[in-house]
Amino acid sequence: MNKRIPSLVFCTLLFSLPGWAVAAQDHEHGHDDAHDTQHSDDHEAKESGLDDFSGIDFGEDAHDGEDHHDAHEHPGAAEAEHADGGHEEEGHGHEEKGDGHDDHGDEGDGHGHGHGHGEEATAAELSATQRRMAGVETMVLKRQQLGEAVTAPGEVVLNAYRTTKVTPRIPAQVIKRLVRLGDPVKKGQPLVMLSSVEMAEAQGALLETNVELNRVRKLGRKVVSEKRFTSAQIAYQQAYAKVRAYGMTASQIKELLRQGNAAKATGEFALLSFQNGTVISDEFIVGELIEPGTVLFEISDESRLWVEAHLTPEAVANVAIGAPAKIRVGDRWLQGKVVQARHTLDAITRTLALHVEVANPDDSIHPGQFVTVVIEGNRKQSGIVVPVEAVLRSADGDWQLFVESAPGRFEPKEVEVLRTVGDRMLVQGVPEGTTIVGKGAFFVQSEMAKGGFDPHNH
């Protein structure tokens, strides 16, 4: 408190004298030039309504007044700071020169790679290990014929020529189920055990006629008349044919006759599979009474299925039996061929049905599944045919494939797509005999894109 009183008295005396006031104002003006300039700018900004602070450098102006004030209060510190600033500017100048040298070095690197930073690479080089791991495969182009595409929706159905239905021929009752839905079965394998009154009567008659036939054979033709011998043979053959027609197999009949036991004529018998395949349906329950003709099992060989496609009569006229076809299932394409065509129109859709046979070794498609069918028509065009996956869009939107210009070196080549049929394309712009990437083109394109990318954006 005592220290502040002399200062207050001095200020009062100083501003009471005009001459001293002018000197004091000049002295203060020297101290506050930078501060007044900043204050004036801020005041003008407020009056003009500027609130976006455009053109204002906060990093320098905000400290000008403080630095100037500090320089008057601490001259030594200001000189030291000026000296340091001078060194920093010189160091910055050297640093900029060093950066310029580095940029020049980068340009040299760009020339070494054959393209500048930020530009698209013109080739990709892959080692044998890279190609093997990425699944990159090459092919030599040849001229082929490709027909016009006929596309239609289709449905997977059973191959009627590889399917059988198991039914009883006489009224019977289900005694035991021997296989279930989805089970694989072999030809001659028992499927179900049945019991029937008609079968019991037929089995008894067979045993009886067999005994009579054996008797007349032992007596011989000299003792037994020709008529009796013939009648015994006829009766046996009829009994045998009846049990065969009712469902017993030759081996089952042979075993029944070998035993010769009338107690075995119970009427029980098994229905057997007519083929190798899979149980597609088994719509019955144990104990159920089954009428003749009732389908107990449906057995089908699903290794080759049909795809039923419906086309207009005009489209069918452009398709021949045996024509190659492609079936699209999800993202996969399966190879097939047209095996038959109906000659009557569907009453509702007024279309004709075509059957395309397709191999199904891995059980990847199933009856009832909807697919897309692309059939190669009769009107064909000759040219270079490549897989669809070999042709990709370039950065500018054009179609391109990748040519092997040297072992392991692949370069893009623009082509024009003339026709697409399933998973094949007819293109022009590349000569016959050229080696291209037939599989794995996307990987090659990705490697080429990485080669032209500069992470520093220089």
C-alpha positions, 0 to 999 in steps of 0.5 A, spaced: 500 500 500 505 504 501 509 503 495 503 505 490 502 512 494 508 515 490 506 512 484 499 515 484 501 522 486 506 522 480 501 520 475 497 526 478 502 531 477 504 528 470 497 529 467 496 536 470 501 539 466 499 540 458 507 539 456 508 533 460 501 530 458 503 531 451 510 527 452 507 522 456 501 521 451 507 520 445 511 515 450 505 511 451 503 511 443 510 508 442 508 502 447 501 501 444 501 502 437 501 494 435 495 494 441 491 500 438 492 497 431 489 490 433 484 493 437 482 498 431 481 492 426 477 488 431 473 494 432 472 495 425 470 487 424 465 488 429 462 494 426 462 490 419 459 484 422 464 479 420 464 473 424 468 468 420 475 471 422 477 470 414 484 473 413 486 473 421 492 470 423 491 468 430 498 465 430 502 472 429 497 478 431 495 475 437 502 476 440 504 482 437 502 486 442 505 482 448 511 481 444 512 488 443 510 490 450 515 485 453 521 487 449 520 494 452 520 491 459 525 486 458 530 489 453 535 483 454 530 478 453 527 481 447 534 481 444 535 473 446 528 472 443 530 475 436 537 472 436 533 465 437 528 467 432 533 468 427 536 462 428 530 458 427 528 462 420 535 460 418 534 453 420 527 453 417 531 455 410 536 449 411 530 445 412 526 447 406 532 446 402 533 439 404 526 438 403 527 440 396 533 435 395 528 430 398 523 431 392 528 431 387 530 424 390 522 422 389 522 424 382 528 420 381 524 414 384 518 415 380 522 414 374 525 408 376 518 405 377 516 407 370 511 412 372 510 418 377 506 418 383 499 419 383 499 416 376 496 409 374 501 403 373 501 400 366 503 393 368 504 388 374 509 383 375 508 377 379 512 371 381 510 364 380 509 363 388 504 369 387 500 367 381 500 360 385 497 363 391 492 367 388 490 362 383 492 366 377 491 362 371 493 364 363 490 361 357 492 362 349 486 365 345 483 362 340 478 363 335 471 360 337 464 360 335 459 363 340 451 363 339 446 368 341 444 368 348 437 365 349 435 366 357 430 364 361 428 362 368 428 355 370 427 350 375 431 344 377 427 338 377 428 330 377 431 327 371 425 322 370 430 317 366 434 316 373 428 316 377 423 310 380 417 309 384 416 303 389 409 301 390 406 295 392 402 290 387 397 288 392 393 290 398 398 290 404 400 293 411 407 296 413 410 292 418 417 295 418 421 301 415 428 299 413 430 306 410 429 313 411 428 319 407 435 322 404 438 315 405 443 313 399 440 306 397 443 300 392 440 296 387 436 290 390 436 293 397 430 292 401 426 298 403 420 296 407 417 290 409 410 288 408 404 283 410 399 281 405 393 276 405 394 275 398 401 274 398 400 268 404 395 265 399 400 265 393 406 263 398 402 257 400 400 255 393 407 255 391 409 250 396 404 246 394 405 246 387 412 245 388 411 238 392 407 236 387 412 237 381 417 234 385 413 227 386 411 226 379 419 228 377 421 222 382 415 217 379 418 219 372 414 219 365 413 211 365 409 211 371 406 218 371 402 220 365 404 226 360 397 229 362 399 229 370 406 231 369 404 237 364 399 239 369 404 239 375 408 243 371 403 248 369 401 249 376 408 250 379 409 256 374 403 259 375 404 259 383 411 262 382 409 267 377 404 270 382 408 271 388 413 274 383 408 279 381 406 280 388 413 282 389 417 277 391 424 276 388 427 270 385 432 269 391 426 270 396 422 265 392 428 260 392 429 261 399 422 259 401 422 253 397 429 251 399 426 251 406 419 248 404 416 250 411 409 251 410 410 255 416 414 260 412 408 262 408 406 268 412 405 273 407 411 277 409 415 280 403 420 286 402 420 291 397 426 292 393 430 298 390 430 298 383 436 302 382 442 306 386 440 313 388 437 317 394 430 316 397 427 322 395 420 321 398 417 316 403 410 318 405 407 313 409 407 310 416 408 303 419 402 300 420 398 303 415 394 299 410 397 300 403 393 300 396 396 297 390 399 303 386 400 307 392 407 310 392 411 308 398 418 310 396 421 315 390 428 313 388 432 318 384 440 318 382 441 326 383 448 326 380 445 328 373 438 333 374 434 336 369 433 344 369 426 345 366 426 352 362 420 355 359 421 359 352 416 362 347 415 358 341 419 363 337 425 362 342 425 355 342 425 355 334 432 358 335 435 352 340 437 345 337 437 339 341 444 338 344 445 345 344 450 347 350 447 351 356 449 355 362 445 354 369 447 360 374 446 358 381 447 364 385 454 366 383 456 359 380 455 357 373 454 350 371 455 347 364 449 343 361 446 341 354 439 341 352 436 334 352 429 334 350 423 339 348 416 339 349 411 339 343 405 342 347 404 349 349 403 350 357 395 351 358 397 357 362 403 360 360 403 359 353 410 357 353 414 350 351 418 347 356 425 345 355 429 340 359 437 342 360 441 336 363 446 338 368 451 334 372 451 335 379 456 330 382 457 334 389 449 335 390 450 342 390 443 343 386 436 340 388 429 339 385 425 345 386 430 350 386 430 356 381 435 358 377 437 362 370 438 358 364 442 361 358 442 357 352 446 358 346 442 359 340 443 357 333 445 364 330 453 363 331 458 368 331 466 367 330 471 371 334 475 371 340 471 368 346 474 369 353 471 367 360 467 373 363 471 373 369 477 375 365 474 381 363 474 387 367 472 395 367 478 399 367 478 406 371 475 410 365 470 405 365 472 401 359 473 393 358 480 391 359 483 384 360 490 383 362 496 380 357 502 377 359 507 381 355 513 377 358 513 371 363 510 374 370 509 381 367 501 383 365 499 389 362 492 391 361 489 391 354 482 395 352 477 390 348 470 391 346 465 386 348 460 384 342 456 378 346 455 375 352 453 368 353 453 365 360 460 365 363 463 367 356 464 373 352 466 374 345 471 380 344 475 384 339 481 388 340 486 382 341 489 377 336 489 370 336 494 366 340 495 372 345 496 369 352 492 373 357 489 372 364 483 367 364 482 366 372 485 371 377 484 378 373 481 381 379 488 380 383 492 382 377 488 389 377 489 390 384 496 389 384 497 394 378 492 399 382 497 398 388 503 399 384 500 406 382 498 409 389 502 414 392 501 413 400 504 420 401 500 424 395 506 427 392 
